Amino acid sequence: MSDLSLLPPNATPLERALEVATRRAFDVPVPVKTVWDPETCPVALLPWLAWAFAVDQWDSRWSDAQKRAVVGNAIAIHRYRGTLGAVKRAIASLGYDITIREWFEESPRRDPFTFRAEVRIADSGVELPLYRQLEQLINDAKNVRSHLTGVTLVGVTEVDLFLGVEVISGNEVEIGAFDQQHIDSYGSLNVAVGIAMSVNVTVFPE
């Protein structure tokens, strides 16, 4: 800001002091574009951005990536609320994949307009608060007519497979009056696979 003053020559000291104080406000950066972008918004301001985007569920224990995904998907979820796409997007915001089983897809068929959800949990456990959040996210994004009967958690574990190969080859050559047409080499392939898994189960009383 320029040091030029817009006050008249007969301005009082208080008026000039107010001018200096308010002039400093223009030096404060206001990154509006950055703050309103879920990808660049400071983490401390994400709860306020979530409120501005009308996010239904919020948990301070979520990771920064989950918080940004929830805020980033909020507009699309509100736009398509009541559809399967909105439900999948809501669950995907937390990093999970979901499959919906409608009542007519079950054998035998269940009560009309009911459905259950299968949420795949990869390499991580699920605590009771998160389970409740998954239920709430589904209920918030689904249509009013359909009723959720339950959420089934499907554990998915990814493992690295290492293969060890050893080939032992040898040739026996005889030199004589005949012409050697070809030489055959034989080897064996041994494969060993080991998978170690552990499951921790915590039972919460009703």
C-alpha positions in Angstrom: 0.0 0.0 0.0 1.1 3.5 -0.7 2.0 5.9 2.1 -0.3 8.5 0.6 -3.1 9.5 2.9 -6.7 10.2 1.9 -7.4 12.1 5.1 -7.7 15.9 5.0 -4.9 18.0 6.6 -7.0 18.8 9.7 -7.5 15.0 10.5 -7.1 14.2 14.2 -4.4 11.9 15.6 -7.0 9.2 16.3 -8.2 9.3 12.6 -4.6 9.0 11.4 -3.9 6.1 13.8 -7.0 4.3 12.5 -5.8 4.8 9.0 -2.5 3.2 9.8 -4.1 0.3 11.6 -6.6 -0.5 8.8 -3.9 -0.1 6.2 -2.2 -3.2 7.6 -5.2 -5.3 6.9 -4.6 -5.0 3.2 -1.1 -6.6 3.7 -2.7 -9.8 5.1 -2.8 -12.5 2.4 -6.2 -13.8 1.6 -5.7 -17.0 -0.5 -9.4 -17.5 -1.3 -8.7 -19.9 -4.2 -6.4 -22.0 -2.0 -8.8 -22.1 1.0 -11.8 -23.2 -1.1 -10.0 -26.0 -2.7 -10.1 -29.3 -0.7 -6.7 -30.3 -2.1 -4.9 -27.2 -1.1 -6.9 -26.0 1.9 -4.8 -26.0 5.2 -5.7 -29.0 7.4 -6.7 -26.7 10.2 -9.4 -25.1 8.1 -10.8 -28.3 6.6 -13.6 -28.6 9.2 -14.8 -25.1 8.2 -14.7 -26.0 4.6 -16.6 -29.2 5.4 -19.3 -27.1 7.1 -19.5 -24.8 4.0 -19.9 -27.8 1.8 -22.6 -29.3 4.1 -20.7 -32.5 4.8 -23.0 -34.8 6.8 -20.4 -36.8 8.7 -17.1 -35.5 10.1 -14.5 -37.2 12.4 -11.3 -35.5 13.5 -9.7 -38.9 13.8 -9.7 -39.3 10.0 -6.5 -39.0 8.1 -5.8 -35.8 6.2 -6.3 -37.7 2.9 -9.7 -39.0 4.1 -10.8 -35.5 5.2 -9.9 -34.0 1.9 -11.7 -36.8 0.0 -14.8 -36.4 2.1 -14.9 -32.6 1.4 -14.0 -33.1 -2.2 -16.8 -35.5 -2.8 -19.4 -33.6 -0.9 -20.9 -31.7 -3.8 -21.2 -34.8 -6.0 -22.8 -36.7 -3.2 -25.4 -34.0 -2.6 -26.0 -33.7 -6.3 -26.7 -37.4 -6.8 -28.1 -38.2 -3.3 -30.4 -41.1 -3.4 -28.5 -43.1 -6.0 -26.1 -46.0 -5.8 -23.3 -43.7 -7.1 -23.7 -41.4 -4.2 -23.5 -44.3 -1.7 -20.4 -45.7 -3.4 -18.8 -42.2 -3.5 -19.5 -41.6 0.2 -17.8 -44.9 1.2 -15.0 -44.4 -1.2 -14.2 -41.1 0.5 -12.9 -43.1 3.4 -10.9 -45.4 1.2 -13.3 -48.4 1.2 -15.1 -50.2 -1.6 -18.7 -51.2 -1.3 -21.1 -53.7 -2.9 -24.9 -53.3 -2.6 -27.1 -56.4 -2.5 -30.7 -55.4 -3.3 -33.6 -57.5 -1.9 -34.4 -59.0 -5.3 -30.7 -60.1 -5.7 -30.8 -62.3 -2.6 -31.8 -66.0 -2.5 -34.3 -66.3 -1.1 -35.6 -62.8 -1.8 -35.8 -60.5 1.2 -38.4 -57.9 2.1 -39.1 -55.5 -0.7 -37.0 -52.2 -0.8 -34.4 -53.5 1.6 -30.7 -53.9 0.9 -27.5 -54.9 2.6 -24.0 -53.6 2.1 -20.7 -55.4 1.8 -17.7 -53.1 2.6 -14.3 -54.4 1.7 -11.6 -53.6 4.3 -8.1 -54.1 3.1 -5.2 -54.7 5.5 -6.9 -52.8 8.3 -9.3 -53.4 11.2 -12.5 -51.7 11.9 -13.4 -50.2 15.3 -17.0 -49.8 16.4 -17.1 -46.0 15.8 -16.0 -46.5 12.2 -18.6 -49.2 11.7 -21.3 -46.8 12.9 -20.0 -44.2 10.6 -20.2 -46.5 7.6 -23.8 -47.2 8.5 -24.6 -43.5 8.8 -22.8 -42.6 5.6 -24.9 -45.1 3.7 -28.1 -44.0 5.3 -27.3 -40.3 4.5 -26.6 -41.0 0.8 -29.3 -43.6 0.0 -32.8 -42.9 -1.2 -35.6 -42.6 1.3 -37.5 -45.6 0.1 -34.8 -48.2 0.6 -33.9 -49.5 4.0 -30.4 -50.8 5.1 -30.6 -54.2 6.8 -27.0 -54.5 7.7 -23.4 -54.0 6.8 -21.1 -56.9 6.2 -17.3 -56.3 6.5 -15.2 -58.3 4.1 -11.5 -58.5 5.0 -9.1 -58.4 2.0 -5.4 -59.1 2.6 -2.8 -58.5 0.0 0.5 -60.4 0.2 3.7 -60.3 -1.8 4.6 -63.6 -3.5 8.3 -64.3 -3.9 9.4 -67.1 -6.2 12.7 -68.8 -6.0 14.0 -70.6 -9.0 17.1 -72.8 -9.3 18.2 -74.5 -12.5 21.0 -77.0 -12.5 22.2 -78.0 -15.9 24.9 -80.3 -17.1 26.1 -81.8 -20.4 27.7 -85.1 -21.0 29.6 -85.1 -24.4 31.1 -88.1 -26.0 33.5 -87.6 -28.9 33.4 -90.2 -31.5 32.7 -91.0 -35.1 29.0 -89.8 -34.9 27.6 -86.3 -35.4 25.9 -84.8 -32.4 22.5 -83.5 -33.6 21.2 -81.7 -30.5 21.8 -81.4 -26.7 19.0 -81.6 -24.2 19.1 -79.8 -20.8 16.7 -80.6 -18.0 15.9 -78.7 -14.9 13.3 -78.6 -12.0 11.3 -75.6 -10.7 10.4 -75.6 -7.0 7.9 -73.0 -5.8 7.2 -72.3 -2.1 4.5 -70.0 -0.9 3.8 -68.9 2.7 1.0 -66.7 4.0 0.8 -65.6 7.6 -2.4 -63.9 8.9 -3.5 -62.6 12.3 -7.0 -61.4 13.3 -7.8 -59.3 16.4 -11.4 -59.4 17.4 -12.9 -57.1 20.1 -16.4 -57.8 21.3 -18.4 -54.8 22.5 -21.4 -55.4 24.8 -24.7 -54.1 23.6 
